[in-house]
Amino acid sequence: MKNIYITTAIPYVNGAPHIGHAMDYCLADVCARYHTLLGDAVRFQAGTDEHGNKIDLKARELGVSTQEYVNENAAKFQDFVRKLGVEYTDFVRTTDDDHVRRCQEIWRKLEPYIYKAKYEGWYCTGCERYVTDKECEENHGTCPDHLKAYEKLSEENYYFRIADFKERVREAILSGEMIVLPDYRQAEMLKLLDESPDVSISRPVSQLKWGVPVPGDETQVMYVWLDALSNYITVLGYPDVDISDWWPATAEFVGKDILRFHAIIWPAMLLGLGLPLPRALVSHGMVLADGQKMSKSIGNVVDPVEVIDRHGLDAFRYFFLRHIDTFADSDFTWEKYDAAYNNELANDLGNLVQRLATLAQKNNIVVAETVDDFELPAEYCELMDNYEYSKAFDYAWGRVQSINRSIDESKPWALAKNGEIDKLQECMTGLVHELLNANRLLTPFLPTAAEKIAAIFAGPVVPPATPLFPKTK
Ligand code: MSP
């Protein structure tokens, strides 16, 4: 039994959650449930990123106090994570007193690598990121993600000496001490690391009020990413308690847009603190809506609650974990979503359960509970261990489809009709055994459905009164 610590990016609370936010949580939840299946002890963090100008500006725009505003939105995110069936163990809010105090202690520990200098350059409040002259020029002065002009800053800031750690971070990535996934992002990160100047890690209080005060200098507030990245260890109690039972994290799940912070600033901070680096940084692609980036101005933001309510949570997880590729950008459309629900979840799995359970009940078939001796197949484990979750889900689904083919070939209903009870018993036991094995592989992806299916066949078989996934067309 191993101790496994899994983390998710903490979203900004400058609005309600959208379907893209579900990715970190769902992927991390698959990881957590897979390790639980393997018998490991799992700790799983989630949280909210509540500081920075972006949030402060939004609250002002709405004419509410910033604290009130973040309280309201943080609650929406907490509800959302629960609604996704995600079994996190720890939730951190960056406005929590403990987080703020621990962050300040982290700053103190990093002081040997911090110096004060004048920052002259660009900043994007949308990304909450300092932008190099080269990047600003390439993008003609406007952030391509937020379609807003970069702000010109000229201010006295504290800097973090990334230069001191670059070589160590490079070695860690190349040696696999800190795996960066998918592979093709690794080269991208190494190049960025090379080009990374020392990073400015504070803003004058005149420019940014909503943040963690720099200890010992009331004129400065911490850069929001320094505060946000620290969450992964402050939530474990660092530096008040020894976190070595859980740290380093087994896997940190982030979107590809924020991998750069996790592959450069974060490891440098950890090295400065004398802490080991996460074992894997897993970066997923973006969920697009009708082929486009979701944005409030285009008006194509998809509300995850609406998606869940349409066909239930299993359908949501089914689509986002199988049809949204784990690493590449993928498209959500209502048509694709409905088709996946009706043609796959309802047809392949729902019908299969209904058919087998009905046959078993009608013919008094006794099904021995045989999953205890079941070992997870090597092919599945390899995919799961490499965080290839959409592929592992495909593999599990292939098992479901092959049971459907076996039923069509072995025709248990014909055996029942001909009164060949012994043969029927043998055939059904084999089929249900296969179903329960496949169900085991589905558990990390569709925990609610998997639990129901296991319960249906656990004792005298009673088919569900209504199909598990009633068709909508
Ligand atoms: N607050 C920072 C993260 C700090 S982590 C120490 C942030 N917040 S965010 O709200 O912009 O994004 C939160 C997570 O959601 C990120 O992993 C981001 O990649 C992910 N996504 C946001 N939009 C997304 C899609 N459209 N699709 C998939 N993931 C998306 O960045």
Boltz pocket constraint, residues with backbone or C-beta under 6 A from the ligand:
constraints:
  - pocket:
      binder: B
      contacts: [[A, 8], [A, 9], [A, 10], [A, 11], [A, 12], [A, 19], [A, 20], [A, 21], [A, 23], [A, 24], [A, 49], [A, 225], [A, 228], [A, 229], [A, 231], [A, 253], [A, 254], [A, 255], [A, 256], [A, 257], [A, 258], [A, 284], [A, 285], [A, 286], [A, 287], [A, 288], [A, 294]]
      max_distance: 6.0
